[in-house]
């Protein structure tokens, strides 16, 4: 989970103050000590931690806070606001040129995920009505051009390359002319990375920058490298000048040092984050939503946006009718599971719910496995069996278990839980219509 360790420690530190009717300066100092340690352990830049603690402490020990009716809540509010400020106050969008094509230049070290991110960004902006062209300017890394072409094929986005040309500057210039002639209003240039920053790399990037005058230079950094990511961002900005940062592998970053330090140190906004390996797993970076997630306040806006993308509204209305009349089948259940999977890993989705403790999500991978077992069992059923599970006798159960690579006990458990879930859904739907909250706890079979 994103920021797992940091979230747990910060939430733990603030729990002590949350319900207190009276808070003293000593209480605030104790909490600040815990927060300082949590941030340093998360690999947040030392200067950033010092500044953050100073700002929160100054605001938290003010008389208007300590004398208020809910001082604990007020201090949590201050921590939340300062976290937002640390990461950039508001969402920073990419901008577009008034005279197409808009040119983005992707830069970064080798292994940061630059080529994949180039494809992800093109895919995201295509959904906003753009017609992107990907440009393969990495002529050094073996199979780098091929990798971008594979990404382009998967997304059905055109890739421009000049295999016989060895100068990236010539390829970039050729791509701009090609884009103008083929009505591409967006050009994303994938440049070569290096294992470390060197003069040769920077000179080449400066030459491309001077030749094509990109509208924005976007730096791709691996968030899992923590403090190193911040140092890389500083160096690239100093030598080349960058307009925004894309943090990759944020789903694997349990510490969060890069996300919390990079804006404060470089002054450059985080524009996007990579949150998984799939080419759809990139999202705009919202400092306020991320701060809420870190503090266990949830991120309902992102959750709603993910749900709107993944779920079909027409199907949802049909499903509600089926649930009410007990006509909900295994086919409907499978469809819902697949739409839920589109929203991303279950632990990520649940992490957006308010009040969900970071520590309780540590073992969510067990449920992810169970989810795939359930899917395999349903897919091993015949069409008739999915519509009417009551016909599934002993021999059918054995066949389903064999076909799905599970046990008869697992098949039995799913059938039993599915029937119980159907009854509970009916009760909850009816209760909702009568203005009540429903009955008991709805247990899903995964």
C-alpha positions in Angstrom: 0.0 0.0 0.0 1.1 3.6 -0.8 2.8 5.2 2.3 1.8 2.2 4.4 4.5 2.6 7.1 4.2 6.4 7.3 0.3 6.3 7.4 0.4 3.8 10.2 2.8 5.9 12.3 1.1 9.3 11.7 -2.4 7.9 12.3 -1.0 6.3 15.5 0.5 9.6 16.7 -2.7 11.6 16.1 -5.0 9.0 17.6 -3.7 10.0 21.0 -4.9 13.6 20.6 -8.1 13.0 18.6 -10.5 12.5 21.5 -8.7 14.8 24.1 -10.8 17.5 25.6 -7.7 19.5 26.6 -4.3 19.5 25.0 -1.2 21.0 26.5 2.0 22.2 24.8 3.7 19.1 26.2 1.1 16.9 24.3 1.9 18.7 21.1 5.7 18.3 21.6 5.2 14.6 22.1 3.2 14.2 18.9 5.7 16.3 17.0 8.5 14.0 18.1 6.6 11.0 16.8 5.8 12.7 13.5 9.4 13.8 13.1 10.6 10.2 13.5 7.9 8.9 11.2 8.9 11.3 8.4 12.6 10.7 8.8 12.0 6.9 8.7 10.0 7.5 5.5 13.1 8.9 3.9 11.8 12.5 3.8 14.5 15.1 3.2 15.9 16.3 6.6 15.4 20.0 5.8 11.8 19.3 4.7 11.1 17.5 8.0 12.6 20.3 10.0 10.6 23.0 8.2 7.4 20.9 8.4 7.7 20.3 12.1 8.4 24.0 12.8 5.3 25.2 10.9 3.0 22.6 12.5 4.3 23.3 16.0 4.0 27.1 15.6 0.4 26.8 14.6 -0.5 24.0 17.0 0.6 25.7 20.2 -1.4 28.9 19.5 -4.0 29.8 22.1 -6.9 29.6 19.6 -6.1 25.9 19.2 -5.2 24.9 22.7 -8.3 26.7 24.2 -10.7 25.4 21.5 -13.4 22.9 22.3 -11.8 20.3 20.1 -8.0 21.0 20.2 -7.1 17.4 19.1 -9.2 17.8 15.9 -7.8 21.3 15.3 -4.2 20.0 15.4 -5.0 17.1 13.0 -6.5 19.7 10.7 -3.2 21.7 10.8 -1.1 18.6 10.1 -3.5 17.9 7.1 -3.2 21.4 5.7 0.6 21.5 6.1 1.0 18.1 4.4 -1.1 19.5 1.4 1.2 22.6 1.3 4.3 20.4 1.4 3.1 18.4 -1.7 2.0 21.4 -3.7 -1.3 22.9 -2.5 -3.3 22.0 -5.6 -3.4 19.7 -8.6 -0.9 20.9 -11.3 -2.2 20.0 -14.8 -0.1 19.6 -17.9 -0.7 22.5 -20.3 -1.2 22.5 -24.1 0.2 24.8 -26.8 -2.1 27.2 -28.5 -0.5 26.2 -31.9 -0.5 22.3 -32.2 1.4 20.1 -31.9 2.0 20.3 -28.2 5.5 18.7 -27.5 6.3 17.0 -24.2 9.9 15.8 -23.6 10.2 12.9 -21.2 13.5 12.7 -19.3 14.9 10.6 -16.5 17.4 8.0 -15.5 17.5 4.4 -16.8 15.1 2.1 -15.0 12.8 4.9 -13.8 10.0 3.6 -16.0 10.2 6.4 -18.6 9.2 4.4 -21.7 6.2 2.8 -20.1 5.2 6.1 -18.6 5.4 7.8 -22.0 2.8 5.3 -23.2 0.6 5.7 -20.1 0.6 9.5 -20.5 -0.4 9.3 -24.2 -3.2 6.9 -23.3 -4.5 9.1 -20.5 -4.4 12.3 -22.7 -6.0 10.5 -25.6 -9.1 10.0 -23.4 -9.2 13.8 -23.2 -9.5 14.0 -27.0 -5.8 14.3 -28.0 -4.3 12.5 -31.0 -0.8 11.6 -29.6 2.4 10.5 -31.5 5.1 8.7 -29.5 8.7 9.4 -30.6 11.5 6.9 -30.0 14.6 8.9 -29.3 16.5 6.4 -27.2 19.0 5.1 -29.8 21.4 3.6 -27.2 19.6 1.2 -25.0 19.2 -2.2 -26.7 15.6 -2.8 -27.8 14.5 0.6 -26.4 12.8 1.5 -29.7 11.2 -1.9 -29.9 9.9 -1.5 -26.3 8.1 1.8 -27.2 6.7 0.2 -30.4 5.3 -2.7 -28.3 3.7 -0.2 -25.9 2.3 1.8 -28.9 0.8 -1.4 -30.5 -0.9 -2.4 -27.2 -2.5 1.1 -26.9 -3.1 1.5 -30.7 -1.0 4.7 -30.6 1.4 5.5 -33.5 5.2 5.5 -32.8 7.6 7.5 -34.9 11.1 6.2 -35.2 14.0 6.5 -37.7 16.1 3.3 -37.2 18.8 4.5 -39.6 19.3 7.8 -37.8 21.7 7.8 -34.9 21.2 11.4 -33.8 18.2 11.8 -31.4 18.0 15.5 -32.4 17.3 14.6 -36.0 14.6 12.0 -34.9 12.9 14.6 -32.7 12.9 17.2 -35.5 11.6 14.7 -38.0 8.8 13.7 -35.6 7.5 17.2 -35.3 7.3 17.6 -39.1 5.6 14.2 -39.4 3.1 15.2 -36.6 2.2 18.4 -38.4 1.6 16.6 -41.7 -0.6 13.8 -40.0 -2.7 16.0 -37.7 -1.2 14.8 -34.5 -1.8 17.5 -31.9 0.4 16.0 -29.2 4.0 14.7 -29.6 5.6 12.8 -26.6 9.4 12.3 -27.0 10.9 9.4 -25.1 14.6 10.3 -24.6 17.5 8.1 -23.6 18.2 7.6 -19.9 21.5 6.8 -18.2 22.5 4.9 -15.1 23.6 8.2 -13.6 23.6 11.8 -14.6 26.5 12.7 -16.8 27.6 15.7 -19.0 27.1 13.7 -22.3 23.5 12.9 -21.4 22.7 16.5 -20.4 24.3 17.9 -23.6 22.1 15.6 -25.7 19.0 16.6 -23.9 19.8 20.3 -24.2 20.3 19.8 -27.9 16.9 18.2 -28.3 15.3 20.9 -26.1 16.9 23.7 -28.3 15.9 22.0 -31.5 12.2 21.2 -30.8 11.4 23.7 -28.0 9.2 21.4 -26.0 6.1 22.9 -24.4 6.9 21.0 -21.2 9.8 18.9 -20.0 8.5 16.1 -17.7 10.9 14.3 -15.4 10.2 10.7 -14.6 11.6 9.5 -11.3 11.3 6.2 -9.4 9.6 7.0 -6.1 11.0 3.9 -4.5 14.5 5.4 -4.6 13.4 7.9 -1.9 16.0 10.6 -1.2 17.9 9.7 -4.4 14.8 10.6 -6.4 14.9 14.1 -4.9 18.6 14.4 -5.7 18.0 13.3 -9.3 15.1 15.9 -9.6 17.3 18.7 -8.3 20.1 17.8 -10.8 17.9 17.6 -13.9 16.1 20.8 -13.0 19.4 22.7 -12.4 21.0 21.5 -15.7 18.0 21.2 -18.0 15.0 22.9 -16.4 11.9 20.7 -15.8 8.3 21.8 -15.8 6.8 18.9 -13.8 7.5 15.5 -12.2 6.0 12.1 -12.8 6.5 9.7 -9.8 6.5 6.1 -10.9 6.1 2.9 -8.8 4.1 4.7 -6.1 2.1 1.6 -5.5 5.3 -0.1 -4.3 6.5 2.9 -2.2 5.6 2.1 1.4 7.8 5.0 2.7 6.7 8.1 0.6 9.9 10.2 1.0 10.1 11.2 -2.6 6.4 12.3 -2.8 6.7 14.4 0.4 10.1 16.0 -0.5 10.4 16.5 -4.2 8.1 19.6 -4.5 9.5 21.3 -1.4 13.2 20.8 -2.5 12.9 21.5 -6.3 9.8 23.8 -6.4 8.6 21.7 -9.3 5.1 20.2 -9.1 4.3 16.5 -9.2 1.9 16.2 -12.1 1.2 12.4 -12.3 1.8 9.2 -10.4 2.3 5.7 -11.7 0.3 3.4 -9.5 0.8 0.0 -11.1 2.2 -1.9 -14.1 -0.8 -1.7 -16.4 -0.8 0.9 -19.1 -4.0 2.4 -17.6 -2.4 2.8 -14.2 -1.4 6.5 -14.1 -3.4 9.2 -12.4 -3.1 13.0 -11.9 -1.5 13.9 -8.5 -3.8 15.7 -6.1 -1.9 16.8 -2.9 -5.1 17.3 -0.9 -6.3 13.7 -1.7 -2.9 12.2 -1.0 -2.7 14.0 2.4 -6.2 12.7 3.3 -5.1 9.2 2.3 -2.0 9.3 4.4 -3.9 10.5 7.5 -6.7 7.8 7.1 -9.3 10.4 6.1 -10.0 8.5 2.8 -10.0 9.8 -0.7 -13.7 9.6 -1.8 -13.2 11.8 -4.9 -10.6 9.5 -6.4 -12.7 6.4 -5.5 -15.8 7.9 -7.2 -13.8 8.8 -10.3 -12.4 5.2 -10.5 -15.8 3.8 -10.0 -17.3 6.0 -12.8 -14.6 4.8 -15.2 -14.9 1.2 -14.3 -18.7 0.7 -13.8 -21.3 0.8 -16.5 -24.3 3.0 -15.2 -26.8 1.1 -17.3 -25.6 -2.3 -15.9 -25.7 -0.9 -12.4 -29.5 0.0 -12.7 -30.2 -3.5 -14.2 -28.2 -5.1 -11.3 -30.2 -3.2 -8.7 -33.4 -4.6 -10.1 -32.0 -8.1 -10.1 -30.8 -7.8 -6.5 -34.3 -6.6 -5.4 -36.1 -9.5 -7.2 -33.4 -12.2 -6.2 -32.6 -12.7 -9.9 -28.9 -11.9 -9.3 -26.8 -14.7 -11.0 -23.2 -15.9 -10.9 -22.8 -14.2 -14.4 -23.8 -10.8 -12.7 -21.5 -11.5 -9.9 -18.6 -12.3 -12.2 -19.3 -9.1 -14.2 -19.2 -7.0 -10.9 -15.9 -8.6 -9.9 -14.3 -7.8 -13.2 -15.5 -4.2 -13.0 -14.1 -4.0 -9.5 -10.8 -5.3 -10.7 -10.6 -2.4 -13.2 -10.5 0.0 -10.3 -7.1 -1.5 -9.3 -5.8 -3.7 -6.4 -8.4 -4.2 -3.7 -6.1 -2.9 -1.0 -5.7 0.4 -3.0 -9.4 0.8 -3.4 -10.1 0.1 0.3 -7.3 2.5 1.3 -9.4 5.3 -0.2 -12.2 4.7 2.3 -12.3 7.1 5.3 -11.4 5.5 8.6 -9.6 2.5 7.1 -6.5 1.8 9.2 -3.3 1.5 7.1 -2.2 -1.5 9.3 -5.3 -3.5 8.6 -4.6 -3.5 4.8 -1.2 -5.3 5.1 -2.6 -8.8 4.4 -5.1 -7.8 1.6 -3.1 -9.9 -0.9 -4.8 -13.0 0.6 -8.2 -11.7 -0.5 -6.8 -10.8 -3.9 -5.9 -14.5 -4.3 -9.3 -15.6 -3.1 -10.9 -13.3 -5.6 -9.1 -15.1 -8.5 -10.2 -18.5 -7.0 -13.8 -17.4 -7.0 -13.5 -16.1 -10.6 -12.0 -19.5 -11.7 -14.8 -21.5 -10.0 -17.5 -19.4 -11.7 -15.8 -19.7 -15.1 -15.8 -23.5 -14.7 -19.6 -23.5 -14.4 -21.9 -24.1 -17.4 -24.3 -21.3 -18.4 -27.2 -23.2 -16.8 -25.3 -23.6 -13.5 -24.5 -19.9 -13.3 -28.1 -19.0 -13.8 -29.5 -21.7 -11.5 -26.9 -22.9 -8.9 -29.5 -25.2 -7.3 -28.8 -27.8 -10.1 -25.2 -28.1 -9.0 -25.1 -31.6 -7.5 -22.1 -33.7 -6.1 -20.7 -34.7 -9.5 -21.1 -31.2 -10.9 -19.2 -29.8 -7.9 -16.3 -32.3 -8.5 -16.2 -31.2 -12.2 -16.2 -27.5 -11.3 -13.4 -28.0 -8.7 -11.3 -29.9 -11.1 -11.8 -27.4 -13.9 -10.9 -24.4 -11.7 -8.0 -26.0 -9.9 -9.7 -25.6 -6.5 -11.3 -28.1 -4.0 -14.9 -29.3 -3.6 -14.9 -27.6 -0.2 -14.1 -24.2 -1.9 -16.9 -24.7 -4.4 -19.3 -25.6 -1.6 -18.3 -22.5 0.4 -18.8 -20.2 -2.6 -22.3 -21.7 -3.3 -23.3 -21.2 0.3 -21.9 -17.7 0.7 -23.5 -16.7 -2.7 -27.0 -17.7 -1.5 -26.5 -15.8 1.8 -25.2 -12.8 -0.1 -28.3 -12.8 -2.3 -30.6 -12.8 0.7 -28.7 -10.0 2.4 -28.7 -7.9 -0.8 -32.5 -8.2 -1.0 -32.9 -7.2 2.7 -30.5 -4.2 2.3 -32.3 -3.0 -0.9 -35.7 -3.3 0.7 -34.5 -1.6 3.9 -32.9 1.2 1.9 -36.3 1.8 0.2 -37.9 2.1 3.6 -35.3 4.5 4.7 -33.5 2.1 7.0 -29.8 1.2 7.1 -30.1 -2.5 6.3 -29.4 -5.5 8.4 -26.2 -7.0 9.7 -22.9 -7.2 7.7 -22.7 -8.1 4.1 -20.0 -10.7 3.6 -18.5 -11.1 0.1 -17.2 -14.5 -1.0 -13.7 -13.3 -1.3 
